[in-house]
Amino acid sequence: MIIPTYNRGKFITNAIESVLRQTYRDLEIVIIDDGSTDDTRSRVAPYGSPVRYIYQQNQGVSEARNNGIKQARGKYIAFLDSDDLFLPHKLEEQMNYIKNHPECKFLYSWYYKTNAKGEIKLLRKNVACRNQEHLQYCLITRRLGIRTSTVLIHKECFEKAGLFNRNYWRSQDWDMWLRLAAYYSGACIKKPLAKYVLHDSNVSYVGGGFRNEIKKAALKLYGWDQGKLEELGKKYGADRDRKKTY
């Protein structure tokens, strides 16, 4: 599993510990440090094996994830943002699902949003799509927002879908899910398996960014036009991303 990080020394040990507490034990931890200038290296050093620490010059999160994919030795790839946390049963739940559904190539799940103190503020219940077309529609219309720290992906999927686009410094994860959905029907585990920790230094993804460019590329990849979107809107439009607050 891959943890990309940049100047998140105060969070990185919590992320690592959440992986080491996994009930599923057959894993490796690859940390890609994207040019940190804080104390990230010294905080990671005491862990030794099974943590592999790889430093690279600052190139952005997409290249950090891509480097991690190339360095990973396992059959499946999981990502954990360095300020997020896995729940202890995360990987076991997903690997059990894969065992029972060998045709499944990538998974995502529900997740909690917490504050910096770890207090749960919201349970995000993502859509469990009916089929591949439904997944594509929910992604392209943003009815479905997949949290990167919830995914599990067969490594071979990146051979078809490609790696993360280094030119996108926002919404690069959305671009990846859209490309994966062109080839694979992702499945949702309807349980919270990770925590998205909200804090003062979260990167904000509010705003247009590269969304228009990404959406245009996805429409071309799917062979859809506005008419097709309207048709699918009638077919799937009632399905919404749902969330519950506490």
Buried (B, 14 or more C-beta within 10 A) or exposed (E): BBBBBBBBBBBBBBBBEBBBEBEBEEBBBBBBBBBBEBEBBEBBEEBEEEBBBBEEEEBBBBBBBBBBBEEBEEEBBBBBBBBBBBBBBBBBBBBEBBEEEEEBBBBBBBBBBBEEEEEEEBBBBBBBBEEBBBBBBBBBBEBBBBBBBBBBBBBEBBEEBEBBBBEBEBBBBBBBBBBBBBBBBBBBBEBBBBBBBEEEEEEEEEEEBBBEBBBEBBBEBBEBEEEEBEEBEEEBEEBEEEEEEE
